[in-house]
Amino acid sequence: MRFQRVMHFAPAGSDPEEVIAALRGVAHLVQGCWVACSPPPGELGLERLRREVLSELAVQRVGGSRGGAKGAGAGAGGTETNTNEGWSFVEQTDTDFIDKYPNLVRSELERWVMLSPWLEVDAFTPSAVEKVQPAPQPPFVSNGVAAAAQTLVLPNIAKDGVVKLSTIRQQLERSGNLELQQLCLLRECEILGILGRNVCAVDGLVCLRRTGDETIDPFRGFLIGLLRKRGRAVRRTELMEGAAAALGAAPTNAVYTKCLSDLCVSRGSTWVMKGNGNSG
């Protein structure tokens, strides 16, 4: 939605700067227009594709997709339409907003560019995730706010082993702290960056990369990588044989039991990540 239309729905006499400040917590800025955030259960499926498409649209040259046909848009919230030349934004680029707020537009563009590696990997090549460094803490989130978010969320991850990203969003939203509440609609990789480099996600399920126990962590890392590659479910035989090949030796029974009980549940001959099948 173009900013002029947003102001039309705002209460009479609203300060545009205050409206923009409110929008930044609940909407993405794409080509000068505002697109509502909509984190779905598990961060999966069309929403993941939606964010990848928004990222591509956001970094297009301003004016490069003006005149795109308006329509329902690919089942992804009406943010784009399909033309013979590819995807085009459903709204014309809001050059008036871009000209009036160049610093805001620049900072939001830099945010999209910084996040694009994680969006692309999460959307299409989960096996390549390990090649991407952990997401950084977003520059607009202070160290104090990040520390407060970590204090709120990390104990639950450590206690439960696996926590749904949607649950973390709810924790932030219901924290009673306005600064933390404003984080709940951030992109997945931004939330992971706030929680620190030891936190990772496997299709919307969040866990710790390492426990600090060097006898356990190598196998734990291998297990997390395999769960990501195999869609959160691995066969026992594949796990043992793969670990022996990757780590030089199969895990001891104690290490095997500890890692699997922390992160998975048993279903016959398969280990399935906790929360799988109900990640909302």
Secondary structure by P-SEA (a helix, b strand, c coil): ccaaaaaaaccccccaaaaaaaaaacccccccbbbbbbbccccccaaaaaaaaaaaaaaccccccccccccccccccccbbbcccccccccccaaaaaaacaaaaaaaaaaaaaaaaaaaaaccccccccccccccccccccaaaaaaaaaacaaaaaaaccccaaaaaaaaaacccaaaaaaccccaaaaaaaacccccccccbbbbccccccccaaaaaaaaaaaaaacccccaaaaaaaaaaaacccccaaaaaaaaaacccccccccccccccccc
